Amino acid sequence: MDKQTIFDAVQQIFRDNFDDEELEITRETCADDIEDWDSLEQINLLTAMEKKFSIKFKLEDVRGLKNVGDLLDLIERMAG
């Protein structure tokens, strides 16, 4: 799966989870950039990505994520 395909899918997951079709993410987007992105929303996002990419995150995988770019890199490695 290429980087653009992963990014496009993650973009749509963010739009669906935050119910905002205009939401635009970048690799630098972090929780501070999106008003409703709290710990519960983080779980919802990760669960949706696990389903979309048929992967299973471990706590140590996601604990150090700083932004969407880190998340995209993790998905790319796991979905390889």
Residue pairs with C-beta under 8 A, 6 or more apart in sequence:
1 53
1 76
1 79
1 80
3 72
3 76
6 53
6 72
6 75
6 76
6 79
7 72
9 52
9 53
10 25
10 49
10 68
10 71
10 72
10 75
11 23
11 24
11 25
13 45
13 48
13 49
13 52
14 23
14 25
14 34
14 45
15 21
15 22
15 23
16 48
17 41
17 44
17 45
17 48
18 34
18 36
18 37
18 41
23 34
25 68
26 68
26 69
27 67
27 68
27 69
27 72
28 67
28 68
28 69
29 67
29 68
30 66
30 67
30 68
31 37
31 38
31 42
37 45
46 57
46 62
49 55
49 57
49 71
49 75
50 56
50 57
53 75
53 78
53 79
54 79
55 75
55 78
55 79
57 74
57 78
61 74
61 78
62 71
62 74
64 70
65 71
65 74
